[in-house]
């Protein structure tokens, strides 16, 4: 059935999404062995499509500390427009739990709060915890960071919500796109 017969637009697949589908097809039969993924290369991000009016970067997120460790492969394509003062992130996340996995696509919008010759900072606030999610593009070091923090106190929330909110605090760096190999967690 064509897109016009379905009454909609053709489905668009981005590179991160297609790569994660490839990983699922490749790794699906062997997840029962308790595997995880390791990047083949860990290279700096490509800043060749960054100008004074727009930004395009694509890569894999890497945890900056143990608390921020990701449960699988996480890839993003981020575009920013100085004219619109906004950034848009397309995500593809392969989440692994034991011998099971799920593919989670997503997209997130950020409002740019600062765009200078040295950096771009874009933020949004989401969820019951009012989590402040920040993207920081550091032009000098040619790095992109994702940082999380609480934007307000959570004392008035129910205990379960408070406990979940207090786990907030991810710190990630976007690295160059790469292939992954399957490393075994079983020794």
C-alpha positions as CSV (number, residue, x, y, z in Angstrom):
1,X,0.0,0.0,0.0
2,X,1.4,3.4,-1.0
3,X,1.6,6.4,1.3
4,X,-1.2,8.1,-0.6
5,X,-3.4,5.0,-0.2
6,X,-2.7,5.1,3.6
7,X,-3.7,8.8,3.6
8,X,-0.3,10.0,4.9
9,X,3.2,11.0,4.2
10,X,5.9,8.4,3.3
11,X,7.7,7.1,6.3
12,X,11.1,8.7,6.8
13,X,13.9,6.7,8.3
14,X,17.0,8.5,9.6
15,X,20.5,7.0,9.8
16,X,20.4,6.4,13.6
17,X,17.0,4.6,13.3
18,X,18.2,2.4,10.4
19,X,21.4,1.6,12.3
20,X,19.5,0.5,15.4
21,X,17.2,-1.6,13.2
22,X,20.3,-3.2,11.8
23,X,21.7,-3.9,15.3
24,X,18.4,-5.5,16.4
25,X,18.5,-7.8,13.3
26,X,22.1,-8.7,13.9
27,X,21.9,-9.1,17.7
28,X,18.4,-10.4,18.2
29,X,19.2,-14.1,18.2
30,X,22.1,-13.8,20.7
31,X,20.6,-11.7,23.4
32,X,19.9,-14.7,25.6
33,X,23.6,-14.9,26.3
34,X,23.6,-11.7,28.4
35,X,25.3,-9.4,25.9
36,X,26.0,-5.7,25.8
37,X,27.3,-3.4,23.1
38,X,30.7,-1.6,23.0
39,X,31.6,1.0,20.4
40,X,34.1,-0.1,17.8
41,X,35.6,3.4,17.7
42,X,35.4,6.3,20.1
43,X,36.0,9.4,18.0
44,X,35.3,13.1,18.4
45,X,32.1,14.5,17.0
46,X,32.1,15.9,13.4
47,X,31.5,19.6,13.6
48,X,31.7,20.2,9.8
49,X,28.0,21.1,9.5
50,X,28.1,23.8,12.2
51,X,27.7,27.4,11.1
52,X,26.9,30.7,12.7
53,X,23.2,30.2,11.7
54,X,22.5,26.5,11.9
55,X,23.8,23.3,13.4
56,X,23.6,19.6,12.4
57,X,25.4,16.9,14.4
58,X,24.8,13.2,14.6
59,X,26.4,10.7,16.9
60,X,26.3,8.2,19.8
61,X,25.8,9.3,23.4
62,X,28.5,8.3,25.9
63,X,28.1,8.5,29.7
64,X,30.5,10.9,31.4
65,X,30.2,9.1,34.8
66,X,28.9,5.8,36.2
67,X,25.6,7.3,37.3
68,X,24.8,8.2,33.7
69,X,25.6,4.8,32.3
70,X,23.2,4.0,29.4
71,X,21.2,0.7,29.3
72,X,22.1,0.2,25.6
73,X,23.0,2.1,22.4
74,X,21.7,5.7,22.2
75,X,22.1,7.7,19.0
76,X,20.9,11.2,18.1
77,X,20.7,13.6,15.2
78,X,20.4,17.2,16.4
79,X,19.6,20.3,14.3
80,X,19.5,23.8,15.6
81,X,18.3,27.0,13.9
82,X,19.5,30.4,15.2
83,X,16.6,32.1,13.4
84,X,14.0,30.0,15.2
85,X,16.1,29.8,18.4
86,X,15.3,26.1,18.7
87,X,17.0,22.7,18.5
88,X,15.3,19.4,17.4
89,X,16.7,16.0,18.4
90,X,15.8,12.7,16.7
91,X,16.7,9.8,18.9
92,X,17.1,6.1,18.5
93,X,17.6,4.0,21.6
94,X,18.3,0.3,21.9
95,X,17.5,-0.5,25.5
96,X,18.8,-3.9,26.7
97,X,17.6,-5.5,29.9
98,X,19.0,-9.0,30.5
99,X,18.0,-11.2,27.6
100,X,15.4,-8.7,26.3
101,X,15.6,-5.5,24.4
102,X,13.4,-2.8,22.9
103,X,13.9,-0.2,20.2
104,X,12.7,3.2,21.3
105,X,12.6,6.0,18.7
106,X,11.9,9.6,19.9
107,X,12.2,13.2,19.3
108,X,12.7,16.2,21.6
109,X,12.6,19.9,21.1
110,X,14.7,22.5,23.0
111,X,14.5,26.2,23.2
112,X,17.8,28.0,22.7
113,X,18.6,30.3,25.6
114,X,22.1,31.4,24.5
115,X,23.9,31.3,21.1
116,X,27.3,33.0,21.1
117,X,30.6,32.5,19.2
118,X,31.7,30.1,22.0
119,X,28.6,28.0,22.7
120,X,24.9,27.2,22.2
121,X,22.8,26.3,25.2
122,X,19.3,24.9,24.6
123,X,16.9,23.6,27.3
124,X,13.5,22.1,28.0
125,X,11.7,21.2,31.2
126,X,9.7,17.9,31.2
127,X,7.8,15.5,33.4
128,X,6.4,15.4,36.9
129,X,9.9,16.0,38.2
130,X,10.3,19.2,36.2
131,X,13.6,17.9,34.9
132,X,15.8,20.5,33.2
133,X,17.4,18.9,30.1
134,X,20.2,21.0,28.6
135,X,22.1,20.6,25.4
136,X,25.4,22.5,25.3
137,X,27.4,22.9,22.1
138,X,31.0,23.9,23.0
139,X,32.5,25.4,19.8
140,X,36.0,25.7,21.2
141,X,36.3,22.0,22.2
142,X,33.9,20.9,19.4
143,X,31.8,18.9,21.9
144,X,28.1,18.5,22.6
145,X,26.9,17.6,26.1
146,X,23.5,16.6,27.5
147,X,23.0,17.5,31.1
148,X,20.1,16.9,33.5
149,X,19.1,18.5,36.8
150,X,16.0,19.2,38.7
151,X,14.5,22.6,38.0
152,X,12.6,22.9,41.3
153,X,12.2,21.1,44.7
154,X,10.4,17.8,44.7
155,X,9.5,17.6,48.5
156,X,5.7,18.0,47.8
157,X,5.6,15.0,45.5
158,X,4.6,11.5,46.6
159,X,7.5,9.4,48.0
160,X,7.8,7.2,44.9
161,X,7.9,10.2,42.6
162,X,10.4,11.9,44.9
163,X,12.7,8.9,44.8
164,X,12.5,8.7,41.0
165,X,13.1,12.4,40.7
166,X,16.1,12.3,42.9
167,X,17.8,9.8,40.5
168,X,17.9,12.6,37.9
169,X,21.4,13.8,36.9
170,X,22.5,12.3,33.6
171,X,25.7,13.6,32.0
172,X,26.4,12.6,28.5
173,X,28.7,13.5,25.6
174,X,27.8,13.1,22.0
175,X,30.6,11.2,20.2
176,X,31.0,10.4,16.5
177,X,28.7,7.8,14.9
178,X,30.2,4.3,15.0
179,X,29.5,0.7,14.7
180,X,29.1,-1.5,17.8
181,X,30.3,-5.0,18.7
182,X,28.6,-7.4,21.1
183,X,30.5,-7.8,24.3
184,X,29.5,-10.5,26.7
185,X,28.6,-9.6,30.3
186,X,29.0,-13.3,31.2
187,X,32.5,-14.1,32.3
